[in-house]
Amino acid sequence: MFAHAWEITANLACAWVAGSLIGIERSYNGRAAGFRTHALVGLAAAVAMTITLEPVVLAGAFPAGALRLDPTRIGQGVMTGVGFLGAGVIFKEGVSVQGLTTAACIWATAAVGMLFGLGMVYGGAAATVAILTTLIVLRWVETATTGHIFAMAIFRFRVAEAPTEQALHTLLGEHEVQLKDISYRLSQGGEIFEYRGGLRTKRAAGFPGLASRLRGLPGLVEYELDRISK
């Protein structure tokens, strides 16, 4: 009896620790769903799967007096429910979508908790290491290997002072910024001419330098540079 109780306690503790470790990484990077959220998700998933391993006593219902819950159905319910929780941390900011990695972490933490809840300690530990490696090590790899920084741009000029497309490309080229997929628009009764498109640069200082230059550009009414997150 006590050995079984200790086994359950150890499984739940492993799930709680694994969720906490993943959550610490998220909290360190300033994500809303962090340490406590991931710890609770891992623990709750482990508890749900632990229940499926325990006999449910229904007095007089069965000759043996007990039955077990279907772990596959419980697992499906856990992953579906956690999916809704993860969707709550995804939001759109400008042209960027934020929170996708954190949502994936919440979902993965639930899967890790299920492994520990079923007593698959080695599988849970391996999955935890893989998740942390993805979040920490592959973040460095992504930063080192990503060749370009992207943004969506809008430039609005007074018609009489609007530069030609070639002149605009030349201006952007001075900051090693390229304008792609360009489109045009005439608005406000023909008083404003607009260039719209995607920007690309290899220099981290490219967009800040361009923004500084644009502030004093003659004829420019307003501009928007919306960084697209990786």
C-alpha positions as CSV (number, residue, x, y, z in Angstrom):
1,M,0.0,0.0,0.0
2,F,2.7,2.5,1.1
3,A,4.9,1.5,-1.8
4,H,2.1,2.2,-4.3
5,A,1.4,5.6,-2.6
6,W,5.1,6.5,-2.9
7,E,5.1,5.5,-6.5
8,I,2.1,7.8,-7.2
9,T,3.7,10.6,-5.3
10,A,7.0,10.2,-7.2
11,N,5.2,10.3,-10.5
12,L,3.2,13.4,-9.6
13,A,6.4,15.1,-8.3
14,C,8.2,14.4,-11.5
15,A,5.4,15.9,-13.6
16,W,5.3,18.9,-11.3
17,V,9.1,19.4,-11.5
18,A,9.1,18.9,-15.3
19,G,6.4,21.5,-15.8
20,S,8.2,23.9,-13.5
21,L,11.4,23.7,-15.4
22,I,9.6,24.4,-18.7
23,G,7.7,27.2,-17.0
24,I,10.9,28.8,-15.7
25,E,12.2,29.1,-19.2
26,R,9.0,30.8,-20.3
27,S,9.0,33.2,-17.3
28,Y,12.6,34.1,-17.9
29,N,11.7,35.2,-21.4
30,G,8.8,37.3,-20.1
31,R,5.9,35.1,-21.3
32,A,2.5,35.5,-19.6
33,A,2.1,31.7,-19.2
34,G,5.1,30.9,-17.1
35,F,6.4,29.0,-14.1
36,R,3.1,28.4,-12.2
37,T,1.0,27.8,-15.2
38,H,3.2,25.1,-16.7
39,A,3.7,23.5,-13.3
40,L,0.0,23.2,-12.8
41,V,-0.6,21.9,-16.4
42,G,2.0,19.2,-15.9
43,L,0.7,18.2,-12.5
44,A,-3.0,18.2,-13.6
45,A,-2.3,16.0,-16.6
46,A,-0.4,13.5,-14.4
47,V,-3.2,13.4,-11.9
48,A,-5.7,12.7,-14.7
49,M,-3.7,9.8,-16.0
50,T,-3.0,8.5,-12.5
51,I,-6.7,8.2,-11.9
52,T,-7.0,5.8,-14.9
53,L,-4.6,3.4,-13.2
54,E,-6.6,3.2,-10.0
55,P,-9.6,0.9,-9.6
56,V,-12.9,2.6,-9.3
57,V,-15.1,0.9,-6.7
58,L,-18.8,0.7,-7.5
59,A,-20.4,-1.3,-4.8
60,G,-22.7,-4.0,-6.1
61,A,-22.2,-3.0,-9.8
62,F,-19.7,-5.6,-10.7
63,P,-18.9,-9.0,-9.2
64,A,-15.3,-8.0,-8.8
65,G,-16.4,-4.7,-7.3
66,A,-14.1,-2.5,-9.4
67,L,-13.3,-1.3,-13.0
68,R,-10.8,1.0,-14.5
69,L,-11.3,4.2,-16.6
70,D,-10.2,4.2,-20.2
71,P,-6.8,6.0,-20.3
72,T,-7.1,6.8,-24.0
73,R,-10.4,8.7,-23.5
74,I,-9.0,10.6,-20.5
75,G,-5.9,11.4,-22.5
76,Q,-7.9,12.8,-25.4
77,G,-9.9,15.0,-23.0
78,V,-6.7,16.3,-21.3
79,M,-5.0,17.2,-24.6
80,T,-8.2,18.8,-26.0
81,G,-8.7,20.9,-22.8
82,V,-5.1,22.0,-22.7
83,G,-5.4,23.0,-26.4
84,F,-8.1,25.6,-25.4
85,L,-5.8,26.8,-22.6
86,G,-2.9,27.2,-25.1
87,A,-5.1,29.1,-27.5
88,G,-5.7,31.7,-24.8
89,V,-2.0,32.8,-24.9
90,I,-2.0,33.4,-28.7
91,F,-2.6,37.0,-29.8
92,K,-2.0,39.1,-32.9
93,E,0.1,42.3,-32.6
94,G,0.2,44.2,-35.9
95,V,1.3,41.8,-38.5
96,S,3.0,39.5,-36.0
97,V,1.4,36.6,-34.2
98,Q,2.7,36.2,-30.6
99,G,2.4,33.3,-28.2
100,L,2.6,30.3,-30.6
101,T,5.7,28.8,-28.9
102,T,4.2,29.3,-25.4
103,A,1.0,27.6,-26.6
104,A,3.0,24.7,-27.9
105,C,4.9,24.5,-24.6
106,I,1.6,24.2,-22.6
107,W,0.4,21.4,-24.9
108,A,3.8,19.6,-24.7
109,T,3.9,20.0,-20.9
110,A,0.5,18.3,-20.7
111,A,1.9,15.4,-22.7
112,V,4.9,15.2,-20.4
113,G,2.6,15.1,-17.4
114,M,0.6,12.3,-18.9
115,L,3.8,10.3,-19.4
116,F,4.8,10.7,-15.7
117,G,1.2,10.0,-14.6
118,L,1.3,6.7,-16.4
119,G,4.6,5.9,-14.7
120,M,6.7,6.3,-17.8
121,V,9.4,8.2,-16.0
122,Y,12.2,7.8,-18.6
123,G,9.9,8.8,-21.4
124,G,8.8,11.9,-19.5
125,A,12.3,12.8,-18.6
126,A,13.5,12.4,-22.2
127,A,10.6,14.6,-23.4
128,T,11.4,17.3,-20.8
129,V,15.0,17.4,-21.9
130,A,13.9,17.6,-25.6
131,I,11.5,20.5,-24.9
132,L,14.1,22.5,-22.9
133,T,16.7,21.8,-25.6
134,T,14.3,23.2,-28.2
135,L,13.5,26.3,-26.1
136,I,17.0,27.1,-25.1
137,V,19.6,25.7,-27.5
138,L,17.5,26.0,-30.7
139,R,16.8,29.6,-29.8
140,W,20.5,30.3,-30.1
141,V,20.6,28.3,-33.3
142,E,17.7,30.2,-34.8
143,T,19.3,33.5,-33.9
144,A,22.6,32.5,-35.4
145,T,21.2,31.0,-38.6
146,T,18.3,33.4,-39.5
147,G,19.7,35.4,-42.4
148,H,17.1,38.2,-42.6
149,I,14.9,40.4,-40.5
150,F,11.5,41.2,-41.9
151,A,8.9,43.9,-41.6
152,M,5.7,45.2,-43.3
153,A,6.0,48.9,-44.3
154,I,3.7,51.7,-45.4
155,F,5.1,55.0,-46.7
156,R,2.7,57.9,-47.3
157,F,3.9,61.0,-49.2
158,R,2.3,64.2,-50.4
159,V,1.7,63.6,-54.1
160,A,3.8,66.6,-55.3
161,E,6.8,65.4,-53.2
162,A,6.5,61.6,-53.5
163,P,9.7,60.0,-54.7
164,T,9.8,57.6,-57.6
165,E,9.9,53.9,-56.9
166,Q,13.6,53.9,-57.9
167,A,14.4,56.8,-55.6
168,L,12.7,55.0,-52.7
169,H,14.7,51.8,-53.4
170,T,17.9,53.9,-53.4
171,L,17.0,55.4,-50.0
172,L,16.2,52.0,-48.5
173,G,19.4,50.6,-50.0
174,E,21.5,53.1,-48.1
175,H,20.4,51.3,-45.0
176,E,20.8,47.8,-46.6
177,V,17.0,47.4,-46.6
178,Q,15.1,45.9,-49.5
179,L,11.4,46.6,-50.4
180,K,9.6,43.6,-51.9
181,D,6.0,42.9,-53.2
182,I,5.4,46.6,-53.5
183,S,1.9,48.0,-54.1
184,Y,0.5,51.5,-54.6
185,R,-2.4,53.6,-53.4
186,L,-3.7,57.1,-54.0
187,S,-5.9,58.5,-51.2
188,Q,-7.4,61.6,-49.6
189,G,-8.7,62.9,-52.9
190,G,-5.5,62.4,-54.7
191,E,-3.3,64.3,-52.1
192,I,-1.5,61.3,-50.6
193,F,0.5,58.7,-52.5
194,E,1.2,55.5,-50.7
195,Y,3.8,52.7,-51.1
196,R,3.2,49.5,-49.3
197,G,5.2,46.3,-49.2
198,G,7.5,43.9,-47.3
199,L,11.0,45.0,-46.0
200,R,14.0,42.7,-45.6
201,T,17.4,43.4,-44.2
202,K,20.4,41.4,-42.8
203,R,21.4,44.2,-40.4
204,A,19.9,44.4,-37.0
205,A,20.4,48.2,-37.1
206,G,18.8,48.4,-40.6
207,F,15.3,49.3,-39.5
208,P,16.3,51.6,-36.6
209,G,18.6,53.5,-38.9
210,L,15.9,53.7,-41.6
211,A,13.3,55.0,-39.1
212,S,15.7,57.7,-38.0
213,R,16.2,58.8,-41.6
214,L,12.5,58.8,-42.4
215,R,11.7,61.2,-39.6
216,G,13.3,64.0,-41.5
217,L,12.4,63.0,-45.1
218,P,10.7,65.9,-47.0
219,G,7.2,65.1,-48.2
220,L,6.7,62.1,-46.0
221,V,3.4,62.4,-44.2
222,E,3.6,59.2,-42.2
223,Y,5.2,55.8,-42.2
224,E,4.7,52.4,-40.5
225,L,7.4,49.7,-39.9
226,D,5.8,46.7,-38.3
227,R,8.4,44.1,-37.4
228,I,7.4,40.5,-38.2
229,S,8.5,38.3,-35.4
230,K,10.4,35.1,-36.1
